[in-house]
Amino acid sequence: MSIVDTPERRQLRELTRSFVTREVLPHLDDWERAGEVPRALHASAAKLGLLGIGFPESVGGSGGDLLDSIIVTEEVIRSGGSSGLVAALFTHGIALPHMVAAAGARSGGSLGGRLGGIASPGDDGLIERYIRPTLAGTMIGALAITEPDGGSDVAGIRTTARRDGDHYVVNGSKAYITSGHRADFVTTAVCTNFPGSGELTLLVIDKGLPGFTVGRRLEKLGWHCSDTAELSFVDVRVPVANRIGAENTGFLAIMQHFATERLSLATQAYATAQRCVELATRWCRDRETFGRPLASRQLIRHRLAEMHTRAEAARSYVHEVAARVVAGEPVVTEVAMAKNVAVAACDQVVDQALQLHGGFGYLRDAEVERHYRDARILGIGGGTTEIMNEIIAKGMGL
C-alpha cells in the first residue's frame, strides 16, 4: 500500500472530491470572471475540516501532515478545480505556519521543535486572534514577502520596522500578494535594521490600520479567481505583540517554510498535468476526424502515453520528497528538484493537452484553457525555476 493511499487518505480524497463537486464546480467560472472566491467558501471548507488539514488540533486544525495537505490539493485540481482556486482558498497555508511554529516553540511542545519556531512573548495570543479564526473560515490571511523591486531576493527586503515603545513603525511596500484584497491580516516580512540588511522580522499586520493601504487589484494571465494586490505601509503602527518569534529571526523562519510552499506548488503542477491528461484522453476518445476517433491514431495514443508518463513520474517523486520532509530529513535540494520536475511536466503536458483539443481548447469554455493559463505561474511562485536550479547546483557542491 502506498503511503498516500491509506484508507484514511482515500476518505480524505472522497471528502475533497465531494466538496469540489458540490461547492466549487457550479460557480468556478463566475469566480474566475469576478476575480475572487467568496468568503463563504472558506467557511464551507472549514466546516468539513479541509482548511485545517495539516494544522494541529491544539491550534484549531484538523490534524494530519504535509502528505494530507498534498492529497487535498491534488484532489481539488483533479476533481475539476484549479491551481488558482487552491491559491485563493488555501492562502493560509503560507500565512499561518510561521505563527504555529513560533507558538509551538513557546509552549515547548514537539510542534515547535519540528517546525523550528523561535518564541516571542506574543506568540500565544496569535493563536486565538489569528490562527483559530482563520482555520474556522471566519478570517483570511495572506503572506507578504515579495517587494516591487526585490523579486526572489528575500534578504534584500527594504520594508522597515522601527521599534517605538510597544509598537513597530512600518514603512515600505509589497507586490504580488495572493489574497491581498480579501485578507483580514497579512503576515509581513520587515527589515528591523537598515533596508537590505537581511535582518528580518515577521509581523502580523491587520487590515484597516492607519497608513496600511491595499492598492489596485492586479490583473493577471492566470489564477483569475485568486485576487492579487499591492500593499503600502506608511508609518503603520503595529503592536509588538503581533511579532512572530524573536526579532531578527524572520529570514530563518521564511527559509524553513519554503519547503512546504514549494511542494504545494509542485503538487499543483503535477495535479494539473494529471487533470489535463484526463481531459485530453476523454476528448481524443470522443472527437472524430475523418471518420475515426482521434485516439485510434498511433501518434495521438503515443502522445497521450508520454503525457501520462511525465505526470505520474512527477507525482511519484513529489510524494517521495514530501514523505522525507515529514520524516524530518534535510532535503532542501530534493525539494527544489521536485518543484522543477513537476513544473516541467506540467508545462509540457498542458501545452500538448490544449493542442489536442484544437480550436476548442483556445476557448474560455474549455477547462484545459484555464489550466493552460494557470500553469504559467507555477515556475515563478515560491522561487523561480532558475532559483531552484541555483539551490540544486549548491547541493551538488558547485
Secondary structure, 3 states (H helix, E strand, C coil): CCCCCCHHHHHHHHHHHHHHHHHHCCCHHHHHHHCCCCHHHHHHHHHCCCCCECECHHHCCCECCHHHHHHHHHHHHHCCCCHHHHHHHCCHHHHCHHHHHHHHHHHCCHHHHHHCCCCCCCHHHHHHHHHHHHHCCCCCEEEECCCCCCCCCHHHCCCEEEEECCEEEEEEEEEEEECCCCCCEEEEEEECCCCCCCCEEEEEEECCCCCEEEEEECCCCCCCCCCEEEEEEEEEEEEHHHEECCCCCHHHHHHHHHHHHHHHHHHHHHHHHHHHHHHHHHHHHHCEECCEEHHHCHHHHHHHHHHHHHHHHHHHHHHHHHHHHHCCCCCHHHHHHHHHHHHHHHHHHHHHHHHHHHHHHHCCCCHHHHHHHHHHHHHCCCCCHHHHHHHHHHHCCC
